[in-house]
Amino acid sequence: MPETTFTQEQFDALSKAIAQGTLVVEYGDKKVTYRSLTEMLRIRSLIAGELGLTSGRGGRKVATFSKDWGCRG
């Protein structure tokens, strides 16, 4: 298994910045300024995946319905 390049501290700091509505994230002695919320959400998703914080399924769940056209006797 490849070595993780991200830390829980980075994930937590990024999540906190997103919640606060700021584009600047600080952790340890580092300071990162992102260009947009979209970029932050994309990076947070990447970090979550590498840290194993997601189920791996992702995507949307959509309910589907079909009409039973068969006859039951």
C-alpha angles and dihedrals in degrees: 000000000000119000114260113246095196132066135216087243090060092048092049093047092049092048091050092050091049090051091049093048097239128132094210119088124189126190129158107332093330130101121191126187115201126205098226147355088253090059091048093051091049092051092045089053090050092050092047090053093050092047092049093243094133131068091234093236097093122160129082131307114227126185115223128197132194131185116241102235095175123101120240117203 
